[in-house]
Amino acid sequence: MSAVKDEVNHWFDRRCAKAFWSQRELPPYKELLEDTVAWLEPKPGQRWLDLGCGSGQLTRRLWLGSGGSLAEMVATDCAAVNEQSIARVAAEVEPKPAPGVMRFQQGDFSDGLPGFSSNHFDGAVSGLAIQYAQHFSKETGQWTTDAYDRLLAEVCRVLKPGGRFVFSVNVPRPMWLRIALFGIPGFFQTRRPFRYVKDSYRMLRYGSWLKQEAARGRFHYLPAEQVTAKLKAGGFSEVEFKMSFSQQAYVFRALK
């Protein structure tokens, strides 16, 4: 583990994970999802990796975008409860994936991607997740970007030549309240408005924790230019990005 002993990490908490399942109902998240999906372009027979899969919305769209013909769809997350989400996706999509084709794998990508072979995947995707790769230096007594940098290089390693990495990360100093305000229309559209309000409140509370930890250097809300430089240092060649999520996130596409 890369975390400091006894340091709280809510991402492993089932309550945190389940609170963020509801973000798919937020209008800003719907914008982010569509902006991300527009750059995926999955093809039949390809193999894809979803890092920090959460409720499985990107896994679902990859499967549907390929016409249900991916050779492999691996969804990973540090929260074990998200296995339920991927099982639900596999049960709901049409056509149904064959046994083992769509699977969940629990793991902390702060430790890299040791369980995956080099040049294996045609594409990788991640939604507002990789920025939480964490590493604490015992030598300096400070949080570093080492795990974040290593993860980018690891994603490049497991991709085939020409493979693509499409992912989103928050802008520096994201305004979570703005996301909440833009999410108000979702209250009138959801079938369970009280749960929507409860989960929105929880996301705001966790958002405060995330900003606090980012200020300490534990998590990484970086300028687009810095992310671009890190991607190129990690082995990617062509890199482009666009704004999304009510201007609170970047969507990147990087090619190996």
C-alpha positions in Angstrom: 0.0 0.0 0.0 1.1 3.5 -0.8 -0.9 5.2 1.9 0.4 6.3 5.3 -0.5 4.0 8.1 -3.8 5.0 9.7 -4.5 7.7 7.0 -8.2 7.8 6.2 -9.0 6.9 2.6 -12.8 7.2 2.0 -12.5 5.6 -1.5 -12.3 2.2 0.1 -15.5 2.9 2.1 -18.6 1.3 0.6 -20.7 4.3 1.8 -18.5 6.7 -0.2 -18.6 4.4 -3.3 -22.4 4.1 -3.1 -22.8 7.8 -2.7 -21.0 8.4 -5.9 -23.2 5.9 -7.8 -25.8 8.7 -7.9 -23.6 11.1 -9.7 -24.7 9.6 -13.0 -28.0 11.5 -12.5 -26.3 14.9 -12.3 -26.5 16.9 -15.5 -22.8 17.8 -15.3 -21.9 14.1 -15.1 -24.1 13.3 -18.1 -22.1 16.0 -20.0 -18.8 14.4 -18.9 -20.0 10.9 -19.8 -20.9 11.9 -23.3 -17.7 13.9 -23.8 -15.7 10.9 -22.7 -17.7 8.4 -24.7 -17.2 10.5 -27.9 -13.5 9.7 -27.8 -13.7 6.0 -27.0 -14.6 4.4 -30.4 -14.4 0.7 -29.2 -14.2 -1.9 -31.9 -15.4 -5.6 -32.0 -12.8 -7.9 -30.6 -10.9 -5.3 -28.7 -9.8 -5.5 -25.0 -10.5 -2.5 -22.7 -9.6 -1.6 -19.1 -11.8 0.7 -16.9 -9.8 2.3 -14.1 -11.8 3.3 -11.0 -15.0 2.0 -12.6 -17.4 3.2 -9.8 -21.0 2.5 -10.9 -19.8 1.1 -14.2 -21.2 3.7 -16.6 -18.1 3.8 -18.8 -17.9 0.0 -18.8 -21.6 -0.1 -19.9 -21.0 2.4 -22.7 -17.9 0.6 -24.0 -19.8 -2.6 -24.2 -22.7 -1.0 -26.0 -20.5 1.0 -28.2 -18.8 -2.1 -29.5 -22.1 -3.8 -30.2 -21.5 -6.2 -27.4 -18.5 -7.7 -29.1 -15.5 -6.8 -27.0 -13.1 -9.7 -26.4 -12.5 -8.5 -22.8 -13.8 -5.8 -20.6 -12.0 -5.5 -17.2 -13.3 -3.0 -14.7 -11.2 -2.2 -11.7 -11.8 -0.3 -8.5 -10.4 -0.1 -4.9 -13.9 -0.3 -3.4 -15.0 -4.0 -3.3 -18.7 -2.9 -3.3 -18.4 -1.8 -6.9 -18.3 -5.4 -8.0 -22.1 -5.2 -7.5 -22.2 -2.4 -10.1 -20.3 -4.3 -12.7 -22.4 -7.5 -12.1 -25.5 -5.3 -12.6 -24.1 -3.9 -15.9 -23.4 -7.4 -17.1 -26.9 -8.5 -16.3 -28.6 -5.6 -18.0 -26.7 -5.0 -21.2 -27.7 -6.6 -24.5 -26.2 -8.8 -25.9 -25.1 -10.4 -22.7 -21.3 -10.9 -22.3 -20.1 -14.5 -22.2 -18.8 -15.7 -18.8 -15.5 -14.0 -17.9 -15.6 -11.5 -20.7 -16.8 -8.6 -18.5 -15.3 -8.9 -15.1 -14.5 -6.8 -12.0 -11.1 -6.8 -10.4 -10.5 -5.1 -7.1 -7.2 -3.3 -6.7 -5.5 0.0 -5.7 -3.9 1.6 -8.8 -1.7 3.6 -6.5 0.4 0.5 -6.6 0.5 0.4 -10.4 -1.0 -2.3 -12.6 1.1 -5.4 -11.8 -1.6 -7.9 -12.6 -1.8 -6.9 -16.3 0.5 -7.9 -19.1 2.3 -5.4 -21.4 0.7 -4.6 -24.8 -2.5 -6.4 -23.8 -5.3 -3.8 -24.0 -6.5 -1.8 -27.1 -7.8 1.0 -24.8 -8.1 2.2 -21.3 -10.7 4.6 -19.8 -11.1 6.3 -16.5 -13.6 8.8 -15.1 -12.4 11.3 -12.4 -10.3 8.6 -10.8 -6.6 8.5 -11.6 -6.0 11.8 -9.9 -6.4 9.9 -6.6 -3.3 7.8 -7.0 -1.4 8.5 -3.8 2.2 8.1 -2.6 3.8 9.2 0.6 7.5 9.6 0.9 8.9 8.5 4.2 12.2 10.1 3.4 10.8 13.6 2.9 7.6 13.2 5.0 5.5 14.5 2.2 3.0 13.3 -0.4 4.3 13.1 -3.9 3.1 12.6 -7.5 5.1 9.4 -7.9 2.1 7.1 -7.9 0.3 9.3 -10.4 3.3 9.4 -12.7 3.9 5.7 -12.4 0.2 4.9 -13.1 0.3 6.9 -16.4 3.4 5.0 -17.4 1.8 1.7 -16.4 -1.3 2.4 -18.5 1.0 3.1 -21.5 2.8 -0.2 -20.8 -0.4 -2.4 -20.8 -1.7 -0.7 -24.0 -0.9 -2.1 -27.4 1.0 0.1 -29.8 -1.6 2.6 -31.1 -3.8 2.0 -28.1 -5.7 4.9 -26.6 -6.2 6.2 -23.1 -9.3 8.4 -22.6 -9.8 9.8 -19.1 -11.1 12.7 -17.1 -9.5 14.6 -14.2 -10.7 17.6 -12.2 -9.4 21.1 -12.9 -7.2 22.8 -10.1 -9.4 24.0 -7.3 -12.7 22.4 -8.5 -15.9 24.1 -7.3 -18.0 21.3 -6.0 -20.8 23.7 -5.1 -21.1 24.6 -8.7 -21.6 21.0 -9.6 -24.3 20.7 -7.0 -26.1 23.8 -8.2 -26.0 22.5 -11.8 -27.4 19.2 -10.5 -30.6 20.8 -9.2 -32.6 19.8 -12.3 -31.7 16.2 -11.6 -33.9 16.4 -8.4 -37.0 16.9 -10.6 -36.0 14.0 -13.0 -35.0 11.3 -10.6 -37.4 8.6 -9.4 -36.0 8.8 -5.9 -35.6 12.5 -5.1 -34.8 12.1 -1.4 -32.0 9.6 -2.0 -30.8 12.0 -4.7 -30.6 14.8 -2.1 -28.9 12.6 0.5 -26.3 11.3 -1.9 -25.7 14.9 -3.3 -25.0 16.1 0.2 -22.6 13.2 0.8 -20.8 13.9 -2.4 -20.4 17.6 -1.3 -19.0 16.4 2.0 -16.6 14.0 0.4 -15.7 16.8 -2.1 -14.6 18.9 0.8 -12.3 16.1 2.0 -10.9 15.7 -1.5 -10.0 19.4 -1.8 -8.4 19.3 1.6 -6.2 16.3 0.7 -5.4 17.8 -2.7 -4.1 20.9 -1.0 -1.8 18.7 1.1 -0.4 17.2 -2.2 -2.0 13.8 -1.6 -4.4 14.0 -4.5 -3.7 15.8 -7.8 -5.9 18.5 -9.4 -3.4 19.7 -12.0 -3.4 22.1 -14.9 -4.0 20.6 -18.3 -0.5 21.5 -19.4 1.1 19.6 -16.5 -1.1 16.5 -17.2 0.0 16.6 -20.8 3.6 16.8 -19.9 3.2 13.8 -17.5 1.5 11.8 -20.2 4.3 12.4 -22.7 6.9 11.5 -20.0 5.0 8.3 -19.4 5.3 7.2 -23.0 2.2 8.7 -24.8 2.7 10.5 -28.1 -0.4 12.4 -29.3 -2.3 14.1 -26.5 -5.4 16.3 -26.6 -8.0 17.5 -24.1 -11.3 19.4 -23.8 -13.3 21.0 -21.0 -16.4 19.3 -19.5 -18.3 18.7 -16.3 -19.5 22.3 -16.1 -16.0 23.5 -16.7 -14.7 21.5 -13.6 -12.9 18.7 -15.5 -10.7 18.0 -18.4 -11.2 15.0 -20.7 -8.0 13.7 -22.2 -7.3 11.4 -25.1 -3.7 10.1 -25.4 -2.4 7.6 -27.9 0.5 5.2 -27.4 
